[in-house]
Amino acid sequence: MPVHNAEIAEMFDQTAELLEIKGDNPFRTRAYRRAARVLEGLPKSAAAMLSAGEDLAELPGIGHDLAGKIASIVETGKFDVLQSLKRELPGDLGEIVAIPGLGPKRVKVLIDELGVRSIEDVRRAVKLGRLNELRGFGPKLQQNIAAALAKPVAVKRFKLPFAEAEATALTDWLRAGLDGGQVVVAGSFRRRRDTVGDLDVLATSANAAAVGDRLAQYENVVQVVAHGPTRTTVVLRSGLQVDLRVVKDESYGAALLYFTGSKAHNIALRNIAVDRGWKLNEYGLFSKTRSIAGATEAEIYKKLGLQFVPPELREDRGEIALAQKNALPKLVQLSDIRGDLHVHSNWSDGDAPIAEMAQTAQARGYEYMALTDHSRRVTVAHGLDRARLLRQIHEVDRLNAKLRGFTVLKGVEVDILADGELDLPDDVLSRLDLVVAAVHYKFDLPREKQTERIIRALDNRYVSILAHPTGRLIEERPPYELDMERVMVAAKERGCSLEINAEPDRLDLTDLAAKAAKEIGVGIAISTDAHSIAALAYMRFGVDQARRGWLEPDDVINTRSLTELKKLLRR
């Protein structure tokens, strides 16, 4: 069975986690994580590239060593380095690291200081109050750990890029065996939630049984849970469950609507149908026994007196009322984005030279790109001090003199220090086109102090954008304690924007926070935080998040032309 890029990326991420727990070289750890991000962003599989004789070492951030490891994984389906680390380190580390608030560094402390080897050891340490002995394990973190341990084991959820890779390969396989007909993934995947529990696949075919048979024969299936004439459920090698339903053409729209969800949105639609004396289900919209709509979602919405609701909005958060008035927002699209405002180069911890990042951004149709390498405090990222940043400014000026129809904006991702001061002096920040400010440490400050820290940073007249505003890492680190409404109001008053960080591990702001920002009137920048050429493709995930947050093009600052953007960035 061929190994998908997403599976190799998962192996590399797990390896990085275990290396960090072991206390290995941080540059080695980061190399695995970068390679994982590169693999997730590739347009074709590493297996296909190797079959075509392409040299994986030419990919940014890969190199000959990692290229050889990828080739070995493609050939064997296994990664010896990861297997060796799992044998060397305690058994339950994956489960322990997954506890919100416990990253690899804190897990290492638990191992070294308390001899923790399992989830039960963590429970015992919490119960006995032994976490009080550890530096960096404050009351709030202990409370979060205890709460997480008290919850029943959650169904595993998969990050959107991983689910997307699995869905693409699977639907391509199904389509190749269909004589026409539709194949689409519905559910939370179609609503573009940041994580996905399973894949709901919908198909139309004159031979429903043949579609189910083809799914059961898919090479990545490890278990066939159920297999009937129109419904088949399987589990993939990755652990992702797939539920396939094959429907008739006349019911396709109703089934797509039903299985896309959300449940709350569907209930609201059914109530409207009931009020009109009709019945709505996955087979269609009925007046008594007569079908009056069902072939398309659009005709069902129209029959119910509603504007078509984009899948990203179907959460019963007010979209029904607006659809009744034909007043839904005209959501931002990927094609509206005119530049990326958070990009790294090999001057700090990125993989590619500035010129290559710029050329790739221009090839994506952008007009501009903001170069925002890390500031000096992030030593592990080889952050820029004052002198290096000034040299980079001159380098960007030289590059811009050669570019045609594209501009590299001079910027920096400056660290917000514990007291709210910035990591670089104003005399150098004043020479930049924009300043992206970010928190990279002291995540455990109390709510009031963290809020004041960030607002003080926004007080600096040169700060343009607050990056990854809540600090969350999906399924890995919860957001820090923060009065987000106060931060949003402060940002609006000071002419600052907030970021939707499109990096799939972050997607920060969340959809709900983005909607709140829109209501307050603070501008949003959708940016990739790209550390490689491949990661520039993450913009689509940020746009997904923005659409779930009801954002329109005017809400997003990087839908503006360069001239308009520069006016917005002035304070």
C-alpha positions as CSV (number, residue, x, y, z in Angstrom):
1,M,0.0,0.0,0.0
2,P,1.5,3.4,-1.0
3,V,2.2,5.8,1.9
4,H,0.5,9.2,1.6
5,N,2.3,12.4,2.3
6,A,0.1,13.1,5.3
7,E,1.2,9.8,6.9
8,I,4.9,10.5,6.4
9,A,4.3,14.0,7.9
10,E,2.6,12.4,10.9
11,M,5.6,10.1,11.4
12,F,7.9,13.1,11.2
13,D,5.8,15.1,13.7
14,Q,5.8,12.2,16.1
15,T,9.5,11.9,15.7
16,A,10.0,15.6,16.5
17,E,7.9,15.3,19.6
18,L,9.8,12.3,20.9
19,L,13.2,13.9,20.1
20,E,12.1,17.1,22.0
21,I,11.1,15.0,25.0
22,K,14.4,13.2,24.8
23,G,16.2,16.6,24.8
24,D,17.7,16.1,21.4
25,N,19.2,18.9,19.3
26,P,16.4,21.5,18.7
27,F,17.6,22.0,15.1
28,R,17.1,18.3,14.3
29,T,13.6,18.5,15.9
30,R,12.8,21.5,13.8
31,A,14.0,19.9,10.7
32,Y,11.5,17.1,11.1
33,R,8.7,19.5,11.7
34,R,9.6,21.6,8.7
35,A,9.8,18.5,6.5
36,A,6.3,17.5,7.7
37,R,4.9,20.9,6.7
38,V,6.6,20.7,3.3
39,L,5.1,17.2,2.7
40,E,1.6,18.4,3.6
41,G,1.9,21.3,1.1
42,L,3.1,19.2,-1.9
43,P,0.7,19.0,-4.8
44,K,1.6,15.4,-5.5
45,S,2.7,12.4,-3.4
46,A,6.3,11.7,-2.5
47,A,5.7,8.2,-3.8
48,A,4.7,9.5,-7.2
49,M,7.7,11.8,-7.3
50,L,10.1,9.0,-6.5
51,S,8.4,6.8,-9.2
52,A,9.0,9.5,-11.7
53,G,12.6,9.7,-10.7
54,E,12.4,13.1,-9.1
55,D,15.0,14.1,-6.4
56,L,13.2,14.8,-3.1
57,A,16.4,16.4,-1.9
58,E,15.7,19.4,-4.2
59,L,12.6,20.2,-2.2
60,P,13.0,23.1,0.2
61,G,13.7,22.0,3.8
62,I,14.3,18.3,2.9
63,G,17.9,17.7,2.0
64,H,19.6,14.3,1.2
65,D,19.3,12.8,4.7
66,L,15.5,13.4,5.0
67,A,15.0,12.5,1.3
68,G,16.5,9.1,2.0
69,K,14.3,8.6,5.0
70,I,11.2,9.5,3.0
71,A,12.2,7.0,0.3
72,S,12.7,4.3,2.9
73,I,9.2,5.0,4.4
74,V,7.6,4.9,0.9
75,E,9.3,1.6,0.3
76,T,8.6,-0.1,3.7
77,G,5.8,1.8,5.2
78,K,7.8,2.2,8.4
79,F,10.2,4.7,9.9
80,D,13.1,3.1,11.8
81,V,14.0,6.3,13.7
82,L,10.5,6.6,15.1
83,Q,10.3,2.9,16.0
84,S,13.6,3.2,17.8
85,L,12.5,6.2,19.8
86,K,9.2,4.5,20.8
87,R,11.3,1.5,22.1
88,E,13.7,3.9,24.0
89,L,11.1,6.1,25.6
90,P,8.1,5.3,27.9
91,G,5.0,3.8,26.3
92,D,2.2,6.3,26.8
93,L,4.0,9.4,25.7
94,G,1.7,10.1,22.8
95,E,-1.3,10.2,25.1
96,I,0.6,12.3,27.7
97,V,1.7,14.9,25.1
98,A,-1.9,15.1,23.9
99,I,-3.1,16.5,27.3
100,P,-3.9,20.2,26.7
101,G,-1.1,22.3,28.1
102,L,1.5,19.6,28.1
103,G,3.9,19.9,25.3
104,P,7.1,17.9,24.8
105,K,9.1,20.2,27.1
106,R,6.8,19.8,30.0
107,V,6.5,16.1,29.5
108,K,10.3,15.9,29.7
109,V,10.1,17.6,33.0
110,L,7.5,15.1,34.2
111,I,9.7,12.2,33.2
112,D,12.9,13.7,34.6
113,E,11.5,15.1,37.9
114,L,8.7,12.7,38.8
115,G,9.5,9.6,36.8
116,V,6.2,9.7,34.9
117,R,5.8,6.8,32.4
118,S,2.1,6.6,31.8
119,I,-1.2,8.5,31.9
120,E,-1.8,6.8,35.3
121,D,1.4,8.2,36.6
122,V,0.2,11.7,35.6
123,R,-3.1,11.1,37.4
124,R,-1.3,10.0,40.5
125,A,1.0,13.0,40.4
126,V,-2.0,15.4,40.1
127,K,-3.9,13.6,42.9
128,L,-0.9,13.8,45.2
129,G,-0.2,17.5,44.4
130,R,3.2,16.6,43.1
131,L,2.9,19.1,40.2
132,N,3.3,21.9,42.8
133,E,7.0,20.8,43.0
134,L,7.6,21.6,39.4
135,R,8.6,25.0,37.9
136,G,6.3,26.1,35.2
137,F,3.3,24.1,36.4
138,G,1.2,26.9,37.8
139,P,-2.3,26.5,39.3
140,K,-4.1,27.2,36.0
141,L,-2.1,24.6,34.1
142,Q,-2.6,22.0,36.9
143,Q,-6.4,22.8,36.7
144,N,-6.4,22.2,32.9
145,I,-4.5,19.0,33.3
146,A,-6.9,17.7,35.9
147,A,-9.9,18.7,33.8
148,A,-8.4,16.9,30.7
149,L,-7.8,13.7,32.7
150,A,-11.3,13.8,34.1
151,K,-12.9,13.8,30.6
152,P,-13.8,10.5,28.9
153,V,-11.4,9.6,26.1
154,A,-12.4,11.6,23.1
155,V,-12.8,10.2,19.6
156,K,-9.6,11.1,17.7
157,R,-9.9,14.0,15.4
158,F,-7.7,14.7,12.4
159,K,-6.4,18.1,11.4
160,L,-7.8,19.4,8.1
161,P,-4.8,19.0,5.9
162,F,-4.4,15.3,6.9
163,A,-8.1,14.7,6.3
164,E,-7.8,16.6,3.0
165,A,-5.0,14.4,1.8
166,E,-6.9,11.2,2.7
167,A,-10.1,12.5,1.2
168,T,-8.4,13.5,-2.1
169,A,-6.7,10.1,-2.6
170,L,-9.9,8.2,-1.7
171,T,-12.3,10.2,-3.9
172,D,-9.9,10.0,-6.8
173,W,-9.9,6.2,-6.4
174,L,-13.7,6.1,-6.3
175,R,-14.2,8.4,-9.3
176,A,-11.8,6.3,-11.3
177,G,-14.2,3.4,-11.0
178,L,-17.4,5.3,-11.6
179,D,-19.0,5.7,-15.0
180,G,-20.0,9.3,-14.4
181,G,-21.8,10.3,-11.2
182,Q,-20.8,12.5,-8.3
183,V,-18.4,11.8,-5.5
184,V,-18.1,14.5,-2.7
185,V,-17.0,14.6,0.9
186,A,-19.7,16.2,3.2
187,G,-19.8,16.5,6.9
188,S,-17.4,18.8,9.0
189,F,-14.9,18.4,6.2
190,R,-17.1,20.2,3.8
191,R,-17.9,22.8,6.4
192,R,-14.1,23.2,6.7
193,R,-13.8,22.8,10.4
194,D,-10.2,22.8,11.7
195,T,-10.4,19.1,12.7
196,V,-12.4,16.2,11.3
197,G,-13.7,13.2,13.1
198,D,-14.5,11.1,10.1
199,L,-15.2,11.4,6.4
200,D,-18.8,11.3,5.1
201,V,-18.6,10.5,1.4
202,L,-21.6,10.8,-0.8
203,A,-21.9,9.4,-4.3
204,T,-24.4,8.9,-7.1
205,S,-24.4,5.9,-9.4
206,A,-26.7,3.7,-11.3
207,N,-24.8,0.8,-9.7
208,A,-24.7,1.6,-6.0
209,A,-23.3,-1.8,-4.9
210,A,-20.3,-1.4,-7.2
211,V,-19.3,1.9,-5.5
212,G,-19.4,0.2,-2.1
213,D,-17.4,-2.7,-3.5
214,R,-14.8,-0.3,-4.8
215,L,-14.5,1.4,-1.5
216,A,-14.0,-1.9,0.3
217,Q,-11.2,-2.7,-2.2
218,Y,-9.3,0.6,-1.6
219,E,-5.7,-0.3,-0.7
220,N,-5.7,1.8,2.5
221,V,-8.7,0.1,4.0
222,V,-7.8,-2.0,7.1
223,Q,-11.3,-2.8,8.3
224,V,-14.7,-3.1,6.6
225,V,-17.1,-2.3,9.4
226,A,-20.3,-2.5,7.3
227,H,-21.0,-3.2,3.7
228,G,-24.5,-3.0,2.3
229,P,-26.2,-2.2,-1.0
230,T,-26.1,1.7,-0.5
231,R,-24.0,2.1,2.6
232,T,-20.4,1.1,3.4
233,T,-18.3,2.0,6.4
234,V,-14.5,1.3,6.5
235,V,-11.6,2.3,8.6
236,L,-8.4,3.5,6.9
237,R,-4.9,2.7,7.9
238,S,-4.6,6.1,9.5
239,G,-7.5,5.3,11.8
240,L,-9.9,7.6,9.9
241,Q,-13.3,6.2,9.5
242,V,-15.1,6.6,6.1
243,D,-18.9,6.4,5.8
244,L,-20.1,6.1,2.2
245,R,-23.6,6.5,1.1
246,V,-24.8,6.1,-2.5
247,V,-28.0,7.9,-3.4
248,K,-30.1,8.5,-6.4
249,D,-29.7,11.7,-8.5
250,E,-33.1,13.0,-7.5
251,S,-32.0,12.9,-3.8
252,Y,-28.5,14.0,-4.2
253,G,-29.0,17.6,-3.1
254,A,-31.1,16.6,0.0
255,A,-28.5,14.0,1.0
256,L,-25.6,16.4,0.5
257,L,-27.5,19.0,2.7
258,Y,-28.3,16.4,5.3
259,F,-24.9,14.9,5.6
260,T,-23.0,18.2,5.4
261,G,-24.8,19.4,8.6
262,S,-24.4,20.8,11.1
263,K,-27.1,19.0,13.0
264,A,-28.3,22.3,14.5
265,H,-28.6,23.8,11.0
266,N,-30.5,20.8,9.7
267,I,-32.9,21.0,12.6
268,A,-33.6,24.6,11.8
269,L,-34.3,23.8,8.2
270,R,-36.6,20.9,9.1
271,N,-38.6,23.2,11.4
272,I,-39.1,25.7,8.6
273,A,-40.3,22.8,6.4
274,V,-42.7,21.6,9.1
275,D,-44.1,25.1,9.5
276,R,-45.1,24.9,5.8
277,G,-46.7,21.5,6.2
278,W,-43.7,19.8,4.5
279,K,-41.1,17.2,5.5
280,L,-37.4,17.5,4.9
281,N,-35.0,14.5,5.2
282,E,-32.0,13.0,3.4
283,Y,-34.2,11.9,0.5
284,G,-35.8,15.2,-0.3
285,L,-38.3,17.9,0.6
286,F,-41.8,16.4,0.5
287,S,-45.4,17.7,0.5
288,K,-47.1,14.6,1.9
289,T,-45.6,11.9,-0.3
290,R,-44.8,14.1,-3.3
291,S,-41.2,15.3,-3.7
292,I,-41.0,19.0,-4.3
293,A,-37.2,19.4,-4.2
294,G,-34.2,17.3,-3.7
295,A,-31.8,17.2,-6.7
296,T,-29.8,20.2,-5.5
297,E,-29.2,22.0,-2.3
298,A,-30.0,25.3,-4.0
299,E,-33.5,24.3,-5.0
300,I,-34.2,23.1,-1.4
301,Y,-33.1,26.4,0.1
302,K,-35.1,28.3,-2.5
303,K,-38.3,26.3,-1.8
304,L,-37.8,27.0,1.9
305,G,-37.6,30.7,1.1
306,L,-34.0,31.0,1.9
307,Q,-30.9,32.3,0.3
308,F,-28.3,29.5,-0.4
309,V,-26.2,29.1,2.7
310,P,-22.5,28.3,2.1
311,P,-21.4,25.2,3.9
312,E,-18.9,27.1,6.1
313,L,-21.8,29.0,7.7
314,R,-24.1,26.1,8.5
315,E,-23.7,26.1,12.3
316,D,-27.0,27.7,13.3
317,R,-25.3,30.9,14.4
318,G,-27.7,33.3,12.9
319,E,-27.3,32.3,9.2
320,I,-30.9,31.1,8.9
321,A,-32.4,34.5,9.9
322,L,-30.1,36.3,7.5
323,A,-30.9,33.8,4.7
324,Q,-34.6,34.6,5.1
325,K,-33.8,38.2,4.4
326,N,-31.4,37.4,1.5
327,A,-28.7,39.2,3.6
328,L,-25.9,36.6,4.1
329,P,-22.4,38.0,3.9
330,K,-20.6,37.7,0.6
331,L,-17.7,35.6,2.0
332,V,-14.1,36.2,1.2
333,Q,-12.5,33.8,-1.4
334,L,-9.0,32.7,-2.0
335,S,-9.0,34.7,-5.2
336,D,-9.6,37.9,-3.2
337,I,-6.2,37.6,-1.4
338,R,-3.6,39.9,-2.9
339,G,-0.6,39.2,-0.7
340,D,0.7,37.3,2.3
341,L,1.6,39.4,5.4
342,H,3.6,36.8,7.5
343,V,6.4,35.0,5.8
344,H,9.8,33.8,6.9
345,S,13.1,33.2,5.1
346,N,16.4,31.5,5.7
347,W,17.6,34.7,7.5
348,S,15.8,33.2,10.5
349,D,14.2,29.8,10.7
350,G,12.7,29.6,7.2
351,D,14.0,27.2,4.5
352,A,14.3,29.4,1.4
353,P,16.0,32.6,0.4
354,I,13.9,35.8,0.3
355,A,14.0,35.9,-3.5
356,E,12.6,32.3,-3.8
357,M,9.8,33.1,-1.4
358,A,9.0,36.2,-3.3
359,Q,9.0,34.5,-6.7
360,T,6.7,31.8,-5.4
361,A,4.3,34.3,-3.9
362,Q,4.2,36.2,-7.1
363,A,3.6,33.0,-9.0
364,R,0.5,32.5,-6.8
365,G,-0.9,35.7,-8.2
366,Y,0.0,38.0,-5.3
367,E,1.0,41.6,-5.6
368,Y,3.1,41.7,-2.4
369,M,4.6,39.6,0.4
370,A,5.6,40.8,3.9
371,L,9.0,39.4,5.0
372,T,8.6,38.9,8.8
373,D,11.6,36.9,10.1
374,H,11.9,36.4,13.9
375,S,13.4,39.0,16.2
376,R,16.5,38.4,18.3
377,R,14.8,36.8,21.4
378,V,13.9,33.7,19.5
379,T,17.4,32.4,19.5
380,V,16.5,28.9,18.4
381,A,15.0,30.4,15.3
382,H,18.2,32.4,14.7
383,G,16.2,35.6,15.2
384,L,17.4,39.0,13.9
385,D,19.1,41.6,16.1
386,R,19.1,45.3,15.1
387,A,22.2,45.0,12.9
388,R,21.0,41.9,11.0
389,L,17.6,43.4,10.5
390,L,19.1,46.6,9.0
391,R,21.2,44.4,6.6
392,Q,18.0,42.6,5.6
393,I,16.3,45.9,4.9
394,H,19.0,46.8,2.4
395,E,18.8,43.3,0.9
396,V,15.0,43.7,0.4
397,D,15.6,47.1,-1.2
398,R,18.0,45.5,-3.7
399,L,15.5,42.7,-4.5
400,N,12.6,45.1,-4.9
401,A,14.7,47.1,-7.5
402,K,14.8,43.9,-9.6
403,L,11.2,42.8,-9.2
404,R,8.5,43.8,-11.6
405,G,4.8,43.9,-10.6
406,F,5.6,42.6,-7.1
407,T,6.8,44.1,-3.8
408,V,8.5,42.6,-0.8
409,L,7.3,44.5,2.2
410,K,10.0,45.0,4.9
411,G,8.8,43.6,8.2
412,V,9.6,41.6,11.3
413,E,7.8,39.2,13.6
414,V,8.9,40.9,16.8
415,D,8.6,39.2,20.2
416,I,6.3,40.7,22.8
417,L,8.3,40.5,26.0
418,A,6.8,39.5,29.4
419,D,6.2,43.2,30.3
420,G,4.6,44.1,26.9
421,E,7.8,45.8,25.5
422,L,9.0,44.8,22.1
423,D,12.1,42.8,21.4
424,L,13.6,45.5,19.0
425,P,13.9,49.3,19.4
426,D,11.7,51.8,17.8
427,D,14.5,53.3,15.7
428,V,14.7,50.1,13.6
429,L,11.0,49.3,13.7
430,S,10.3,52.8,12.2
431,R,12.2,51.8,9.1
432,L,9.8,48.9,8.3
433,D,6.7,48.7,6.2
434,L,4.9,46.7,8.9
435,V,5.5,45.0,12.2
436,V,3.9,41.7,13.2
437,A,4.0,41.3,17.0
438,A,3.7,37.9,18.6
439,V,3.8,36.1,22.0
440,H,6.3,33.2,21.9
441,Y,6.8,32.5,25.6
442,K,5.2,33.1,29.1
443,F,2.0,31.5,27.9
444,D,0.9,30.8,31.5
445,L,0.5,34.4,32.7
446,P,-2.7,35.2,34.5
447,R,-5.6,36.5,32.3
448,E,-5.2,40.1,33.4
449,K,-1.5,40.2,33.0
450,Q,-1.5,38.5,29.7
451,T,-4.2,40.9,28.4
452,E,-2.3,43.9,29.7
453,R,0.9,42.6,28.2
454,I,-0.6,42.3,24.7
455,I,-2.4,45.7,24.9
456,R,0.8,47.4,25.9
457,A,2.5,45.9,22.8
458,L,-0.3,47.2,20.7
459,D,0.3,50.7,22.2
460,N,3.6,50.8,20.2
461,R,2.8,53.0,17.2
462,Y,4.8,50.7,14.8
463,V,2.8,47.5,15.5
464,S,0.6,46.6,12.5
465,I,-0.7,43.1,13.2
466,L,-1.0,40.8,16.2
467,A,0.1,37.4,15.1
468,H,-1.6,34.1,16.2
469,P,-3.4,36.1,18.9
470,T,-4.4,33.3,21.3
471,G,-1.3,31.1,21.0
472,R,-3.3,27.9,20.6
473,L,-1.9,24.8,18.8
474,I,-4.8,22.6,17.7
475,E,-5.0,19.4,19.8
476,E,-1.6,20.3,21.4
477,R,-1.8,23.6,23.4
478,P,-4.9,25.5,24.6
479,P,-5.1,29.2,24.1
480,Y,-3.6,31.3,26.9
481,E,-5.8,33.1,29.3
482,L,-6.8,36.3,27.6
483,D,-9.6,38.9,27.6
484,M,-10.0,38.7,23.8
485,E,-12.7,41.3,23.6
486,R,-10.5,43.8,25.3
487,V,-7.7,43.0,23.0
488,M,-10.0,43.4,20.0
489,V,-11.3,46.7,21.1
490,A,-7.7,47.9,21.8
491,A,-6.6,46.8,18.4
492,K,-9.4,48.7,16.7
493,E,-8.8,51.9,18.7
494,R,-5.1,51.7,17.8
495,G,-5.5,50.9,14.1
496,C,-4.0,47.4,14.5
497,S,-5.2,44.2,12.8
498,L,-5.5,40.7,14.2
499,E,-4.2,37.7,12.3
500,I,-5.8,34.5,11.2
501,N,-2.7,32.4,11.1
502,A,-3.3,29.9,8.3
503,E,-0.7,27.4,9.6
504,P,-2.9,24.2,10.0
505,D,-1.6,23.5,13.5
506,R,-2.7,27.0,14.6
507,L,-5.7,28.4,12.6
508,D,-5.6,31.2,15.2
509,L,-7.9,33.2,15.4
510,T,-10.7,30.6,15.6
511,D,-13.8,31.0,13.5
512,L,-15.8,32.3,16.5
513,A,-13.1,34.8,17.4
514,A,-12.9,36.0,13.8
515,K,-16.7,36.6,13.8
516,A,-16.4,38.6,17.0
517,A,-13.6,40.6,15.5
518,K,-15.8,41.4,12.5
519,E,-18.6,42.5,14.8
520,I,-16.2,44.8,16.7
521,G,-14.8,46.2,13.5
522,V,-11.1,45.2,13.8
523,G,-9.3,44.4,10.6
524,I,-8.1,40.9,9.9
525,A,-4.9,39.7,8.1
526,I,-5.0,36.2,6.7
527,S,-1.4,35.0,6.6
528,T,0.4,31.7,6.3
529,D,3.4,32.2,8.7
530,A,5.2,30.2,5.9
531,H,8.6,28.9,6.7
532,S,8.9,27.2,3.4
533,I,7.9,27.6,-0.2
534,A,5.3,24.8,0.2
535,A,3.7,26.4,3.2
536,L,2.7,29.4,1.1
537,A,-0.1,27.1,0.0
538,Y,-1.6,27.1,3.5
539,M,-3.5,30.4,2.6
540,R,-6.5,28.3,1.6
541,F,-6.9,27.0,5.2
542,G,-6.8,30.6,6.5
543,V,-9.5,31.6,4.0
544,D,-11.6,28.6,5.2
545,Q,-11.3,29.8,8.7
546,A,-12.2,33.4,7.7
547,R,-15.3,32.1,5.8
548,R,-16.4,30.2,8.9
549,G,-16.0,33.5,10.7
550,W,-18.4,35.2,8.3
551,L,-15.6,37.5,6.9
552,E,-16.1,39.4,3.7
553,P,-13.3,40.8,1.5
554,D,-13.6,44.3,3.1
555,D,-12.9,42.7,6.6
556,V,-9.6,41.4,5.4
557,I,-6.7,43.8,5.0
558,N,-4.7,41.7,2.5
559,T,-7.5,41.9,-0.1
560,R,-6.4,45.5,-0.7
561,S,-4.1,46.7,-3.3
562,L,-0.6,47.6,-2.2
563,T,-1.4,51.3,-2.2
564,E,-4.5,50.8,-0.1
565,L,-2.7,48.4,2.2
566,K,0.1,50.9,2.9
567,K,-2.6,53.5,3.9
568,L,-4.2,51.0,6.3
569,L,-0.8,50.2,7.9
570,R,-0.1,53.8,8.8
571,R,-0.9,54.7,12.4
